[in-house]
Amino acid sequence: MTPMAWTYLDPRGMGITLSLSAALLALVLLITNRALGGRLPGMQQAAGGVLLASLGFTLNMLQAWLTPLAGLVLAVVLMVAGVALVLGGVRRLRGMSAHWGWLLACCLVGLAIALWFGLAAPNPRWRIGLLSLLLALLAVLLARTALGESRAQHQAGMRLLALLGVVFAVLMGLRSVAAALGLVESSVSSTLVNSASVLAAGMSLIGGVVGLVLVISGDLMALVEHQRTHDPLTDLLNRLGLRQWVGQQASHVPLALGMVDLDHFKQVNDTHGHALGDQVIRHLALLLKASEFPNCRAARLGGEEFVIVALGPDQATPLLQTLEQLRTQFQQGGPLPGNTLSAGMARGHVGGFEGTLREADAALYRAKQAGRNRVESAQEVPIFDAVG
């Protein structure tokens, strides 16, 4: 590449353009996250870190027109603090401790380097080399933290953050080596190393915002899917969610299914009000939730009607015992002790789920007809004593 061609890759122009673009995107992300109620712990810190780093990067590009205190010291503090804040925010997004004390120490190291090699004993090679090394270290930690994300809804955004962290760390490491070899004397001079570093830094800032946006969008998509398949009052599966869960199994897998219905629930609402009725519904849902295990799910089909499904062979007897225990626990506790429920149980296979559901409903109807507050089975189940 000829020297004339470098005018198209001026580090100062690229740096200012990219950093201000990243700052604007980070500001929009901050506003969006706040509008969404700050659902994700750490998102404000991560987006705020990108904003700080972008502002510091801009000041660094403008150092020829600013005082050393603003163009060097403040710029360095903002850049290092910004990257550290992004790292702390990503750690919080992962559900980890942010280690703010350690990150503050990194900021103080950056400040010391800027003050000493920028003002007290000016030495661009040492200043650029050590600061590049510090930023590379933070970028490696960021990439390592983001790469460990296991939640499906956050993986796309975190993997992008990890990729950008690796690229940024590699280029900052090379820049540190170049500074040590005397190949870099200024952050804004038109050299291959500076142009590549500025381009990588600017694109990493913009890409970091994109990664965080992907984290938010993935979380919102998971929330929408959860709301689509779960009952809003109890957070149990709804009818659609239950059918999806059952549909994921092979059609030949055996299952046992229990239908549960509150007795005289309309009277509860009419006498005590719908607010207390909702408390009764939630109490039963908690009991059903406590009865779940890896191959067993409870769902609210609507109103006061619930179902619990256990997959696998020989689940009928345990499920009948669970339903009987549920009946006893519900009658003895909750917002209205003394209230009762009835249940019906049936056995079948995943392929005949709808038919098994109808059989359990018929058994539930028999329990209602027989006086309520009891458990009935559609088929005879051996080795079970209904009274315990």
C-alpha positions, 0 to 999 in steps of 0.5 A: 500500500502506497503512503498516499493510500493511507489518507483514506484510513486516517486513524483520527477520522476513523476513530472519531466517526466510529467512536461517536457512532458507538456512543450514540448506539450505546445511549439508545441501548441505555434508554431502551433497557430503562424503558424495558424496566431494566430486566437484565441485571448488568445491562445498564453497566455494560451499555454505560461502559461502551458509552464511556469507552467511546467518549474516551476514544473520541477524546484520545483522537482529539488529543492534538487539540486538547490539553494533555489532561483531557486528551491523554489522562481523561481519555485513558481513564474513560477508555479503561473504565469503560472496558472495565464497566463492560466486563463487570456488566457482562459478569452480572449478566452471567449471574456472576459477581462483578468484582468491582474492586478488582476492576477499579484497581485496573482503572487506577493502574490506567490512570497511573500510567497516563499520569506518569508516562503522559504528564510527569515523564512523557514517553509515548512508547511506554504509555501506548504499550502498557495501556494497550497491554492493560486493555488487551487483558480486560478484553481477554477476560471479557471474551472468557466471561462471555464465552461461558454463557450457557443460556440459549437466549443469550448465547448469540449476543455473548458469542459476538461479544466473545469474538470481538473481545478476542479480536480486540485483545489480539490487536491490542497485544500486537500494538503493545509489541509494536510500541515496545519495538518503537513502531508506534510513537503516537495514537493518531499517526497514520501507520498500519498499526494505528489504523488497524488498532483504531478500526478494530477498537471502533468496530469492537465498540459498535459490535459490543452494542450489537452483542448487547442488543442481541442479548436483550432481544434473545431475552425478550424472545424467551419472555414472549415464548414463556408467556405464550406457553405459561399461565400468567396467574400461576406460571404453570404450563398452559394448555399449549405449553403442556401439549408442546411438552408432551409432543416432544416425546416419542408417541410410544412413551407411556404416561399417567395423567391426573385431572384436578378441579377445585370443588365449589370454586364459584362459591369461593369467588362469590362469597370471598371475592375473586382476589381471594379466589386467585390466592386459592388458585395460586396455592394449588399451583404451588402444591402442583409445582412442588410435585413436579420432577424431570419427567412430570409437569403440571399445567393449568388448563383454565379456570380452576382446572389443572392437570399433572402428567407423569411420563414413563412406565409404572407412573400410575401408582405414584401419581395416584399417591401424589393426587391423594397427598395433594388433596389432603394438603390442599384441604388442610392449608392455604388461604381457605383451609377446609376447601377441597378438590377432586381428581381423576387419573388415567393411563395411556401413551403420548400418541393417545394423549387427547384420549387419555385426557378425556378418560381422566376427565371422565374419572374426575366427573365420577369423583364429583358425582360421588360427593367430591373431595376424592380421587378416582381412577379410570382404570384399576391400579393395583397396590394402592390404598386410597385412604393411605 
